[in-house]
Amino acid sequence: MSLPQLEQILSGGQVSIDPEELLPGTIHLVDMEDSLHVKKGKGSNADIILRPQPLDNVNDPLRWSQRKKNAQFSLLFVWSVFLAATVNWNGPYWTEWTEEFNCTYNDLNLTAAMCFLFLGLGCVFLQPTALKLGRRFVYLVCTLLALVSNIVGMKATNWKFMIAVNILSGFAAAPVDSLVEISSTDVFFTHERATKLAWLVMGLYFGSYIGPVVAGYLPNWQWAFKLQIIMFCVLFVVQLFLMEDTTFSRSEDHTDEDILQQIRSKEIVILAVQSGQVSEKDARVQHVVSNPVSSDSDEKNVSGVKRTYWKRMQLLELEYNMKESWVYLWSRPILMAPLPAVIWGGVVYGAQMMWLSLMATTQSEIFGTYYGFSTSSTGLTNLAPLAGCFIGMVYGGQFVDWLSVYMAKRNNGILEAEYRLYAMVFPTLINAAGVLAYGLGANSKAPWAVPVIVGQGFLGFSMTSTGPICLTYAIECYPELSSEALVLMLFVRNMIGTGFTWGIQAWLDRDGLVLTTWLMFMLSIIINGFAIFFVIWGKKWRRMTKNYYLRVCNK
C-alpha cells in the first residue's frame, strides 16, 4: 500500500480496479456489513443491493411504486394468458375437425407447426420493433392481430383456414415468449427476477391449459372463436387506456466496479489505521469505512419532469427508444449464438415446448380413443398440468430467488449466476417421470390418473420451473444483452417446437407410443441434466466468452 494511494482515497478519490476482476454473471447482491454507498431495498430486503440501480430520472420504471409495478405486471400476465389460450385451445376439437373438415391428424399437426414457426419469426421481428417504437405499441398491435385471427377462424369451412388462423395467432402471441420477459426486467430487480419470470411462464402455460378446458364446455368450436373475439375487444380497450410503456434508456451499469472500489478503499484505510499511518478518529476515515447511502436519501435526489397521463398513453415511444437502425437491432440476436448459456437456455425451453406439444397434439387421440373420453372430459385433463404449473411457478420463481440470495449470503454477498442451476435437479427428475407416466401409462391403459395426474401434472411442474431457471440464468450471464438473448433463446425454442409438432404424428406412427416415450425420456434427462456441466464449468465459460460479450456490447 502506497502513501499516495492512501491520500487519494482519503481525499475522496477511488482506487483503480483491474477489469479482469469484473465478470458478467458475477455480481455483488448483498451488503453483508451495511457499509456500501449503493441503493438498496427496504424492510426485509434492506441488505439487498438493487440491481440494476435505479436512476435519478423520475420516469425510470424501476422507481415506480410497488402497487403500480404489480398493476402493470398484472396486465402483462392477463395479456399473456389470453394470447397463450388463443394458440392452444383447440386440442379437444381435433377429432371433431378430422370428421367435419375431412382431414387427418397430420394435417392438423401441420397447422399447429405453423403456429410455432410464426411464434419464432414473430420474436425475431417484433422484438426490435418494440425497441424502436415501444413495448406498448407492439402489445396493442398483437392484440388486434389475435382479434383478426379469431374472426378468420369463426368463418372456417375447411382445415386450411386453420393454417391462416395459426399464422396470425402465432405471430400475435410471439411477445408472450420474449417481450413480456423484457418488460418484467424493465421494472423489477435481480432479486425479484425469477419470481416474476415464473409468473409470466405460468401465464403462458395457464392459458395453454385453461383454453382447452373452457373450449371443451362450449356449444361448438365456432363459439370458442366468438368468445375470444369478445375477450380481445375488451382487452384492447383496457390496454389502450391503462397499459403503460416500460421502455427506458438506461446508461451503462458500473455498479460492480463502484462496489469493488469501495471495498478496496475500505480495506486499504483499515490497514492504514492498523499500521498507525492514520488515526481511526480522522473524519475522512469514518467517511470511507461507514455512512452507507440510504434509500430515503436517494428519494430526495430525483430529477426530471414526470410525464402526464396522455404522454404515458402515447402509441409510440420515441424518447427513450433505441436510436440504432431496425436492421442493426434485428441482426444482434444472431451474435448471441457463440454464448453457451444462451444456446442451452433455448434448447431447455424448447424441450418444454416438446412436452406441451406432445400433450396438445395427442390428448384428443389418446383420451378419446384409449379411454373413451368426451370432448369436455378430454379438456378437463388439462387441469392436471395446470395444477402442476402452479407448484412449478412457486418452485422456479420464489424458491429459486430465495436460493440465490441464500447462496450469495454464504459467499460474502457475491451472487454467481450458476447458483440458480442447483434448483434444476428436482425438475429434471420430475420431467423424466412425467414423460414415462404419460406415454407408458396411456399405452398400457393404466388408470386415467396415471397419464393425467402423474404424467401431465409432473410435466406441468417441470415446464414452469425449468423455464424461469434457464431464462434467468442466461439473462444474468449476459445482462446487457438480455433482449437479444431472449430473442435467440425463444427462436431456438420455437424452431424445436415447430419441428416436433410437425413430426410427432409421423414419429408415433413409425415407432409407436412406447419407443417414442422412451426416446423422449432420454432426451429430457440429457437436455435438462446438462445443467450440471454449467454448475461445474459455467463460470469458466463466462470468463472465456467475456471479451466477445463486451465486443458485442460495443465496449
Backbone torsions as a table, in degrees:
resi	resn	phi	psi	omega
1	MET	NA	124.9	-178.4
2	SER	-95.0	151.3	178.6
3	LEU	-63.8	-42.4	176.6
4	PRO	-58.3	-37.1	179.1
5	GLN	-65.8	-40.7	178.0
6	LEU	-63.6	-44.7	179.4
7	GLU	-63.1	-37.3	178.5
8	GLN	-61.7	-42.3	-179.8
9	ILE	-66.8	-45.9	-178.2
10	LEU	-67.7	-20.5	178.9
11	SER	-88.9	4.0	178.3
12	GLY	98.9	3.1	178.5
13	GLY	-81.7	-179.9	-178.4
14	GLN	-125.9	147.8	175.0
15	VAL	-75.8	154.5	178.4
16	SER	-80.4	145.8	-178.9
17	ILE	-115.8	132.8	176.1
18	ASP	-70.2	122.5	-179.7
19	PRO	-55.0	-25.2	-179.5
20	GLU	-66.9	-18.9	179.2
21	GLU	-76.0	-17.8	-179.3
22	LEU	-94.2	129.8	-177.3
23	LEU	-136.2	124.6	176.5
24	PRO	-56.4	132.2	-179.3
25	GLY	96.6	-10.5	174.7
26	THR	-114.2	112.8	-175.5
27	ILE	-132.7	157.7	173.7
28	HIS	-87.8	108.9	-173.7
29	LEU	-102.8	-29.6	-174.8
30	VAL	-123.4	129.5	175.0
31	ASP	-87.7	93.7	-172.5
32	MET	-66.2	-30.9	-175.8
33	GLU	-108.2	4.9	-179.7
34	ASP	52.5	49.6	-175.6
35	SER	-132.8	1.6	-176.0
36	LEU	-89.1	140.7	178.8
37	HIS	-85.1	73.9	179.9
38	VAL	-142.3	164.8	177.7
39	LYS	-83.5	129.7	-177.0
40	LYS	-126.2	172.7	-178.9
41	GLY	-73.6	-172.6	-178.8
42	LYS	-125.0	163.2	176.6
43	GLY	62.9	-127.5	-178.8
44	SER	-68.9	-14.5	178.8
45	ASN	-104.2	23.4	-175.5
46	ALA	-63.9	-21.7	179.3
47	ASP	-95.7	-2.0	-179.3
48	ILE	-85.6	125.0	177.5
49	ILE	-77.9	128.2	-178.8
50	LEU	-72.3	117.6	178.4
51	ARG	-125.0	121.8	-4.2
52	PRO	-72.3	161.5	178.7
53	GLN	-71.6	129.7	177.0
54	PRO	-62.1	143.8	176.9
55	LEU	-84.8	170.9	-179.6
56	ASP	-79.1	-8.4	-179.5
57	ASN	-68.3	127.3	-177.2
58	VAL	-62.6	-21.2	-178.1
59	ASN	-91.7	3.1	177.8
60	ASP	-64.7	120.8	-179.7
61	PRO	-58.5	-25.0	177.1
62	LEU	-65.5	-17.5	179.8
63	ARG	-92.0	-3.5	178.4
64	TRP	-58.3	152.1	174.2
65	SER	-66.1	157.2	179.9
66	GLN	-61.4	-34.3	179.2
67	ARG	-63.9	-44.3	-179.9
68	LYS	-68.2	-40.5	178.0
69	LYS	-58.6	-46.5	-178.0
70	ASN	-66.9	-35.9	178.9
71	ALA	-65.6	-45.8	179.0
72	GLN	-67.5	-37.2	177.9
73	PHE	-65.0	-37.3	178.1
74	SER	-62.5	-38.9	175.9
75	LEU	-61.9	-42.8	177.6
76	LEU	-61.8	-42.3	-178.7
77	PHE	-62.9	-48.0	179.9
78	VAL	-61.9	-43.0	178.3
79	TRP	-59.7	-42.3	179.7
80	SER	-63.5	-42.3	179.1
81	VAL	-60.9	-47.2	-178.6
82	PHE	-62.1	-44.9	-178.2
83	LEU	-69.8	-35.9	177.2
84	ALA	-66.6	-37.9	179.5
85	ALA	-65.4	-37.5	-174.7
86	THR	-70.9	-17.0	177.8
87	VAL	-103.4	-4.0	-174.5
88	ASN	-132.3	7.9	-171.7
89	TRP	-79.2	-18.2	-162.9
90	ASN	-89.9	3.1	-178.5
91	GLY	-51.1	-45.9	-178.7
92	PRO	-63.5	-17.0	-176.2
93	TYR	-97.6	0.9	-175.7
94	TRP	-62.5	-43.5	179.1
95	THR	-61.0	-42.6	178.0
96	GLU	-63.7	-39.8	-179.0
97	TRP	-68.2	-35.0	178.6
98	THR	-60.9	-31.6	179.0
99	GLU	-83.4	-46.3	-175.9
100	GLU	-70.0	-39.1	-177.5
101	PHE	-97.1	0.1	179.7
102	ASN	54.1	52.6	-179.6
103	CYS	-129.6	178.1	-179.3
104	THR	-109.4	169.9	174.8
105	TYR	-64.1	-32.7	177.2
106	ASN	-62.4	-38.5	177.1
107	ASP	-61.3	-44.0	-179.4
108	LEU	-70.8	-33.5	174.4
109	ASN	-61.7	-35.7	177.4
110	LEU	-62.1	-43.2	179.6
111	THR	-64.0	-39.4	178.7
112	ALA	-66.6	-37.5	178.2
113	ALA	-63.7	-36.5	177.4
114	MET	-62.9	-33.7	177.4
115	CYS	-63.3	-47.8	178.7
116	PHE	-62.5	-39.6	179.9
117	LEU	-59.4	-45.7	-177.3
118	PHE	-80.8	-17.6	167.2
119	LEU	-61.9	-44.4	179.0
120	GLY	-67.9	-46.7	179.5
121	LEU	-64.8	-35.1	178.4
122	GLY	-63.7	-39.3	176.7
123	CYS	-58.2	-45.2	-176.8
124	VAL	-64.8	-38.6	-176.3
125	PHE	-85.2	-42.8	-171.5
126	LEU	-79.3	-27.8	-179.2
127	GLN	-62.8	-51.2	176.6
128	PRO	-64.8	-30.3	176.1
129	THR	-62.2	-40.6	178.1
130	ALA	-66.2	-36.2	178.3
131	LEU	-68.2	-30.9	-179.0
132	LYS	-87.1	-39.0	-172.0
133	LEU	-115.1	-6.2	178.1
134	GLY	107.3	149.2	179.2
135	ARG	-65.5	-43.3	-176.0
136	ARG	-57.2	-43.2	-179.8
137	PHE	-59.1	-45.2	-178.4
138	VAL	-66.0	-42.7	179.2
139	TYR	-61.1	-42.1	-179.8
140	LEU	-66.2	-44.3	179.5
141	VAL	-62.3	-41.4	-177.9
142	CYS	-69.4	-32.8	174.4
143	THR	-62.4	-41.8	177.7
144	LEU	-65.5	-39.7	177.8
145	LEU	-62.9	-40.6	177.7
146	ALA	-63.5	-38.2	177.0
147	LEU	-61.6	-45.2	179.3
148	VAL	-63.3	-40.9	-178.6
149	SER	-61.2	-37.2	179.7
150	ASN	-74.4	-31.0	174.5
151	ILE	-64.9	-42.3	176.8
152	VAL	-62.4	-44.7	-179.1
153	GLY	-62.2	-37.9	-179.6
154	MET	-62.8	-26.0	-178.4
155	LYS	-94.4	6.2	-173.4
156	ALA	-61.3	135.8	176.1
157	THR	-121.9	-10.5	174.5
158	ASN	-152.6	170.6	-172.5
159	TRP	-67.1	-20.4	-179.6
160	LYS	-69.2	-22.8	173.0
161	PHE	-58.8	-32.9	-176.8
162	MET	-69.3	-22.1	173.9
163	ILE	-64.5	-47.3	178.5
164	ALA	-63.6	-41.5	179.3
165	VAL	-59.9	-45.5	-177.0
166	ASN	-72.4	-31.9	175.6
167	ILE	-64.2	-48.3	-178.6
168	LEU	-66.9	-47.2	-177.4
169	SER	-70.2	-35.4	177.0
170	GLY	-63.6	-44.8	178.6
171	PHE	-64.2	-41.0	-179.4
172	ALA	-65.7	-34.3	-176.8
173	ALA	-86.0	-3.4	-177.2
174	ALA	-54.3	-40.1	179.4
175	PRO	-62.2	-21.4	176.0
176	VAL	-60.1	-29.4	-176.5
177	ASP	-87.2	-14.2	-174.4
178	SER	-145.7	-50.1	-171.8
179	LEU	-70.3	-36.3	-179.8
180	VAL	-63.9	-33.0	177.1
181	GLU	-65.8	-40.4	177.5
182	ILE	-66.2	-41.6	177.2
183	SER	-59.9	-35.2	177.7
184	SER	-66.9	-44.8	179.7
185	THR	-69.8	-16.6	176.1
186	ASP	-66.7	-29.8	-171.1
187	VAL	-120.0	-11.3	-179.2
188	PHE	-117.8	156.6	-174.6
189	PHE	-93.8	170.2	-175.7
190	THR	-55.6	-42.8	-176.2
191	HIS	-72.0	-7.4	177.0
192	GLU	-108.1	-6.4	-164.5
193	ARG	-63.2	-48.8	-176.9
194	ALA	-62.7	-38.3	179.2
195	THR	-61.1	-46.0	-178.5
196	LYS	-70.2	-40.4	177.3
197	LEU	-64.3	-35.9	178.2
198	ALA	-63.7	-39.1	176.5
199	TRP	-62.1	-41.5	-178.8
200	LEU	-69.7	-39.8	175.3
201	VAL	-64.4	-37.9	175.7
202	MET	-60.9	-40.3	177.6
203	GLY	-59.9	-41.3	177.6
204	LEU	-59.0	-49.5	-176.6
205	TYR	-78.0	-31.4	176.8
206	PHE	-60.2	-47.0	177.1
207	GLY	-63.6	-38.2	-178.8
208	SER	-64.7	-32.6	-176.8
209	TYR	-95.0	-37.3	-177.8
210	ILE	-74.2	-27.4	177.9
211	GLY	-56.8	-53.2	178.3
212	PRO	-63.1	-33.4	179.1
213	VAL	-63.2	-49.2	179.9
214	VAL	-65.3	-43.0	-177.9
215	ALA	-60.7	-35.3	-178.7
216	GLY	-64.1	-19.8	-178.1
217	TYR	-103.6	2.5	177.7
218	LEU	-82.7	156.2	-177.0
219	PRO	-56.4	-38.9	179.4
220	ASN	-162.3	174.2	-175.7
221	TRP	-69.0	-26.4	176.9
222	GLN	-63.0	-35.7	179.6
223	TRP	-68.0	-27.8	176.8
224	ALA	-63.1	-41.8	177.4
225	PHE	-67.4	-41.6	-179.4
226	LYS	-61.7	-43.2	180.0
227	LEU	-60.9	-41.7	179.9
228	GLN	-67.9	-34.6	176.5
229	ILE	-59.8	-44.5	178.2
230	ILE	-62.8	-45.4	-178.1
231	MET	-61.1	-44.5	-177.1
232	PHE	-72.3	-29.2	174.7
233	CYS	-64.3	-45.9	178.7
234	VAL	-64.6	-44.3	-178.8
235	LEU	-61.0	-40.4	-179.0
236	PHE	-62.1	-42.0	179.5
237	VAL	-64.2	-43.2	178.9
238	VAL	-61.6	-45.7	178.8
239	GLN	-61.7	-41.9	-175.4
240	LEU	-59.1	-35.2	-174.3
241	PHE	-107.6	-10.2	-175.4
242	LEU	-125.0	-28.1	-175.5
243	MET	-77.9	124.2	179.2
244	GLU	-99.1	158.1	178.6
245	ASP	-86.8	134.8	178.6
246	THR	-100.1	5.8	178.5
247	THR	-59.9	131.8	179.4
248	PHE	-155.0	141.0	179.7
249	SER	-89.1	111.5	-175.7
250	ARG	-109.6	133.1	-179.0
251	SER	-72.5	168.0	-179.0
252	GLU	-60.2	135.4	-175.6
253	ASP	-86.3	119.0	177.8
254	HIS	-113.2	22.1	-174.2
255	THR	-59.3	-46.0	-177.9
256	ASP	-63.8	-39.8	177.6
257	GLU	-64.1	-43.0	178.8
258	ASP	-62.9	-42.6	-179.7
259	ILE	-64.4	-44.2	178.4
260	LEU	-60.8	-40.3	178.4
261	GLN	-63.2	-41.2	178.8
262	GLN	-64.6	-43.7	-178.9
263	ILE	-64.3	-45.5	179.6
264	ARG	-64.0	-41.8	179.2
265	SER	-60.9	-43.1	179.9
266	LYS	-64.1	-42.6	179.8
267	GLU	-61.5	-43.1	-178.7
268	ILE	-64.8	-43.1	-179.2
269	VAL	-66.7	-40.7	179.0
270	ILE	-62.7	-41.8	176.8
271	LEU	-63.3	-37.7	179.0
272	ALA	-65.9	-38.4	177.7
273	VAL	-65.4	-44.1	-178.8
274	GLN	-65.1	-31.2	-179.7
275	SER	-89.2	-2.3	177.8
276	GLY	83.0	10.1	-179.6
277	GLN	-73.6	-22.3	-178.9
278	VAL	-150.0	151.9	-177.5
279	SER	-82.6	141.4	178.9
280	GLU	-65.7	-23.1	-178.4
281	LYS	-84.8	-4.8	179.1
282	ASP	-60.4	128.0	-178.2
283	ALA	-58.6	-33.8	-179.3
284	ARG	-67.4	-34.6	177.1
285	VAL	-66.1	-44.9	179.2
286	GLN	-59.2	-35.9	-179.8
287	HIS	-66.7	-35.9	-177.9
288	VAL	-75.0	-41.2	-170.5
289	VAL	-93.6	-2.4	-179.7
290	SER	-146.0	-157.1	174.4
291	ASN	60.8	59.5	176.1
292	PRO	-68.3	157.5	177.9
293	VAL	-76.4	133.5	179.6
294	SER	-97.2	156.2	178.6
295	SER	-65.4	-33.5	-178.5
296	ASP	-65.4	-43.0	179.9
297	SER	-66.2	-30.6	180.0
298	ASP	-65.6	-33.5	-178.1
299	GLU	-63.3	-23.7	-176.8
300	LYS	-81.1	-10.1	-174.5
301	ASN	-101.9	14.6	-178.1
302	VAL	-70.0	137.4	-178.5
303	SER	-126.7	173.9	177.5
304	GLY	92.7	169.3	179.9
305	VAL	-103.3	124.6	-179.2
306	LYS	-66.9	134.9	-179.3
307	ARG	-67.6	145.6	174.8
308	THR	-75.6	167.6	179.1
309	TYR	-57.3	-47.7	-176.2
310	TRP	-68.1	-30.5	175.7
311	LYS	-67.6	-37.3	179.6
312	ARG	-72.7	-23.9	-178.4
313	MET	-93.9	7.0	179.5
314	GLN	-63.1	148.9	-175.7
315	LEU	-70.3	-37.8	-176.3
316	LEU	-112.4	139.1	175.8
317	GLU	-103.7	103.7	-175.7
318	LEU	-115.3	3.9	178.1
319	GLU	-95.4	-47.8	-177.3
320	TYR	-102.8	9.2	-179.5
321	ASN	-73.4	167.4	176.5
322	MET	-78.9	139.3	-173.2
323	LYS	-92.2	-11.3	179.7
324	GLU	-65.3	162.0	-178.6
325	SER	-67.6	155.0	179.3
326	TRP	-61.7	-39.5	-180.0
327	VAL	-62.3	-41.1	178.4
328	TYR	-62.0	-45.7	-179.9
329	LEU	-66.1	-35.5	178.9
330	TRP	-65.4	-34.7	-174.7
331	SER	-82.4	-20.6	-173.6
332	ARG	-61.4	-38.7	178.9
333	PRO	-57.7	-29.3	179.1
334	ILE	-62.0	-31.5	-178.3
335	LEU	-70.2	-10.6	-179.8
336	MET	-83.2	-7.6	-174.8
337	ALA	-57.8	-36.3	-179.6
338	PRO	-74.8	-2.1	-176.0
339	LEU	-92.7	112.8	-172.3
340	PRO	-56.1	-43.6	-176.2
341	ALA	-61.7	-34.4	-178.5
342	VAL	-70.9	-46.1	-179.5
343	ILE	-64.9	-45.7	179.2
344	TRP	-62.4	-41.5	178.1
345	GLY	-58.7	-41.3	178.2
346	GLY	-65.2	-39.5	-179.7
347	VAL	-68.9	-42.9	178.5
348	VAL	-62.0	-46.6	179.8
349	TYR	-66.0	-34.5	176.6
350	GLY	-64.5	-37.4	177.7
351	ALA	-61.7	-36.6	178.5
352	GLN	-65.2	-32.6	175.3
353	MET	-67.9	-28.3	176.3
354	MET	-62.7	-43.7	-178.3
355	TRP	-70.5	-39.1	177.4
356	LEU	-62.5	-44.3	179.3
357	SER	-66.5	-38.0	178.6
358	LEU	-57.3	-48.3	-178.7
359	MET	-69.6	-40.9	-176.9
360	ALA	-66.1	-37.4	-174.2
361	THR	-91.6	-12.8	-177.8
362	THR	-114.5	-13.5	-172.8
363	GLN	-63.1	-39.3	-179.3
364	SER	-65.0	-42.2	-179.2
365	GLU	-70.4	-45.7	-176.1
366	ILE	-67.4	-53.3	-174.2
367	PHE	-80.3	-22.9	175.6
368	GLY	-79.2	-42.3	-176.3
369	THR	-85.6	-49.7	-174.6
370	TYR	-76.3	-36.7	-173.4
371	TYR	-114.0	-6.3	178.1
372	GLY	67.8	28.1	179.7
373	PHE	-72.0	147.2	173.1
374	SER	-77.7	174.5	178.8
375	THR	-59.5	-43.8	-179.0
376	SER	-67.9	-38.8	178.8
377	SER	-67.2	-38.6	175.8
378	THR	-61.3	-42.1	177.9
379	GLY	-61.7	-36.6	-178.8
380	LEU	-66.2	-23.2	179.2
381	THR	-61.5	-20.1	179.9
382	ASN	-72.4	-9.4	176.4
383	LEU	-68.8	-27.8	179.7
384	ALA	-66.1	-53.9	176.6
385	PRO	-64.2	-26.9	177.4
386	LEU	-64.7	-43.4	176.8
387	ALA	-63.6	-41.0	176.6
388	GLY	-61.7	-35.2	179.2
389	CYS	-63.1	-40.9	-179.9
390	PHE	-61.7	-44.3	179.9
391	ILE	-68.0	-41.8	178.8
392	GLY	-63.1	-33.4	178.7
393	MET	-63.3	-44.0	179.5
394	VAL	-65.0	-42.0	-179.0
395	TYR	-66.8	-52.5	-176.2
396	GLY	-73.6	-15.0	-178.6
397	GLY	-105.3	-83.4	-174.7
398	GLN	-62.2	-42.5	-179.3
399	PHE	-64.7	-43.2	-178.4
400	VAL	-68.1	-37.5	174.7
401	ASP	-62.7	-44.0	177.3
402	TRP	-61.4	-43.9	-179.3
403	LEU	-61.2	-41.9	-178.3
404	SER	-65.1	-41.5	177.7
405	VAL	-67.0	-41.8	178.8
406	TYR	-60.2	-46.0	179.6
407	MET	-66.4	-36.9	178.3
408	ALA	-63.8	-41.3	179.2
409	LYS	-64.2	-33.2	177.1
410	ARG	-74.8	-12.3	-178.4
411	ASN	-115.0	39.2	177.9
412	ASN	59.2	32.3	176.7
413	GLY	87.8	-0.9	-177.4
414	ILE	-92.1	126.9	176.8
415	LEU	-101.8	122.9	171.2
416	GLU	-97.0	136.4	-176.9
417	ALA	-55.8	-32.1	-176.0
418	GLU	-68.5	-14.9	-180.0
419	TYR	-58.1	-32.5	-179.3
420	ARG	-66.8	-26.6	-174.6
421	LEU	-74.8	-14.2	175.2
422	TYR	-60.5	-26.2	-178.2
423	ALA	-77.8	-4.1	-177.5
424	MET	-76.7	-14.9	-175.2
425	VAL	-60.7	-52.6	-175.7
426	PHE	-63.6	-49.0	178.3
427	PRO	-60.9	-31.5	178.5
428	THR	-61.6	-45.0	-179.9
429	LEU	-69.3	-42.3	-179.5
430	ILE	-65.1	-40.5	178.6
431	ASN	-58.9	-49.0	-178.5
432	ALA	-62.5	-42.6	179.3
433	ALA	-65.2	-37.6	179.7
434	GLY	-65.2	-40.4	178.3
435	VAL	-61.2	-45.8	-179.6
436	LEU	-64.6	-44.5	-177.9
437	ALA	-64.1	-38.1	-178.7
438	TYR	-70.8	-51.9	-175.3
439	GLY	-74.2	-53.3	-177.6
440	LEU	-71.2	-36.3	179.0
441	GLY	-62.4	-44.2	179.6
442	ALA	-67.6	-41.4	-177.3
443	ASN	-63.6	-37.6	-179.0
444	SER	-87.4	3.8	-178.7
445	LYS	53.9	41.7	174.6
446	ALA	-63.6	164.1	175.8
447	PRO	-48.2	141.6	-172.1
448	TRP	-55.0	-24.4	-179.1
449	ALA	-64.0	-26.4	-178.4
450	VAL	-67.8	-57.8	178.7
451	PRO	-70.6	-26.8	-176.1
452	VAL	-85.1	-64.9	-173.6
453	ILE	-72.2	-50.1	-178.7
454	VAL	-76.1	-51.7	-176.5
455	GLY	-64.1	-64.4	-177.3
456	GLN	-70.1	-34.4	178.9
457	GLY	-63.7	-45.4	178.2
458	PHE	-64.7	-40.2	179.0
459	LEU	-65.1	-38.1	176.5
460	GLY	-60.9	-42.2	178.1
461	PHE	-62.0	-47.9	-175.4
462	SER	-66.2	-35.8	-177.5
463	MET	-67.2	-41.3	-177.6
464	THR	-84.8	-10.2	177.1
465	SER	-95.9	-41.7	-178.3
466	THR	-72.4	-34.1	-179.3
467	GLY	-56.7	-56.9	179.2
468	PRO	-60.8	-34.4	-178.3
469	ILE	-64.7	-50.9	-176.2
470	CYS	-71.9	-34.8	177.8
471	LEU	-66.4	-46.7	-179.7
472	THR	-64.2	-39.0	179.2
473	TYR	-60.2	-48.6	-178.9
474	ALA	-64.3	-41.4	179.7
475	ILE	-63.1	-40.3	-178.3
476	GLU	-74.8	-26.7	176.1
477	CYS	-67.6	-38.3	-175.8
478	TYR	-133.7	69.0	-168.7
479	PRO	-62.2	-34.3	-175.9
480	GLU	-81.1	-3.7	176.5
481	LEU	-121.5	31.1	-174.9
482	SER	-62.0	-39.4	179.8
483	SER	-63.8	-47.2	179.8
484	GLU	-64.2	-39.5	179.6
485	ALA	-63.1	-43.0	179.5
486	LEU	-63.5	-40.8	179.5
487	VAL	-60.4	-47.6	-178.8
488	LEU	-66.3	-42.6	179.5
489	MET	-61.4	-43.1	-178.7
490	LEU	-73.6	-29.9	174.4
491	PHE	-65.3	-45.8	177.0
492	VAL	-59.9	-45.9	-179.7
493	ARG	-57.8	-46.9	-175.8
494	ASN	-74.1	-28.7	174.3
495	MET	-68.3	-38.0	174.7
496	ILE	-63.7	-44.1	177.9
497	GLY	-61.8	-39.0	178.6
498	THR	-62.1	-51.7	-178.5
499	GLY	-62.1	-41.9	-178.3
500	PHE	-66.7	-45.6	-178.9
501	THR	-64.6	-38.2	179.6
502	TRP	-64.3	-36.8	-171.8
503	GLY	-105.4	-4.8	-173.1
504	ILE	-61.5	-40.9	-177.7
505	GLN	-67.2	-42.5	177.4
506	ALA	-64.1	-37.6	178.4
507	TRP	-63.3	-45.9	178.9
508	LEU	-64.9	-40.4	180.0
509	ASP	-64.5	-36.2	-176.5
510	ARG	-80.1	-47.7	-172.2
511	ASP	-102.4	-14.3	-176.9
512	GLY	82.6	163.5	-174.9
513	LEU	-67.9	-34.7	-176.1
514	VAL	-67.7	-53.9	-178.9
515	LEU	-63.9	-40.2	178.4
516	THR	-60.4	-41.0	179.6
517	THR	-63.1	-44.6	-179.9
518	TRP	-65.1	-37.1	177.8
519	LEU	-66.1	-40.6	178.3
520	MET	-69.3	-33.2	174.9
521	PHE	-59.2	-46.9	179.8
522	MET	-65.9	-38.2	177.1
523	LEU	-61.0	-41.8	-178.7
524	SER	-64.1	-40.6	179.5
525	ILE	-65.0	-45.0	-176.9
526	ILE	-67.0	-49.0	-174.9
527	ILE	-67.7	-52.3	-179.5
528	ASN	-69.5	-38.1	-177.9
529	GLY	-68.9	-14.2	178.5
530	PHE	-63.6	-12.2	177.8
531	ALA	-56.9	-30.4	-178.1
532	ILE	-62.9	-32.2	178.5
533	PHE	-69.6	-33.4	176.9
534	PHE	-73.7	-33.6	176.0
535	VAL	-61.8	-40.3	-176.9
536	ILE	-80.1	-47.0	-171.9
537	TRP	-116.3	4.1	-176.3
538	GLY	-57.6	-43.7	-179.5
539	LYS	-65.1	-38.2	177.2
540	LYS	-63.4	-41.7	179.1
541	TRP	-67.2	-35.0	176.1
542	ARG	-64.0	-39.9	179.1
543	ARG	-67.2	-38.0	179.5
544	MET	-66.0	-33.0	-176.6
545	THR	-98.0	4.1	-175.8
546	LYS	-59.1	-49.8	-177.0
547	ASN	-63.3	-38.8	177.4
548	TYR	-64.0	-44.9	178.5
549	TYR	-57.7	-44.4	-179.6
550	LEU	-66.8	-34.1	177.5
551	ARG	-66.5	-41.6	178.2
552	VAL	-63.9	-34.4	177.2
553	CYS	-75.7	-3.2	-178.6
554	ASN	65.1	37.4	177.3
555	LYS	-100.9	NA	NA
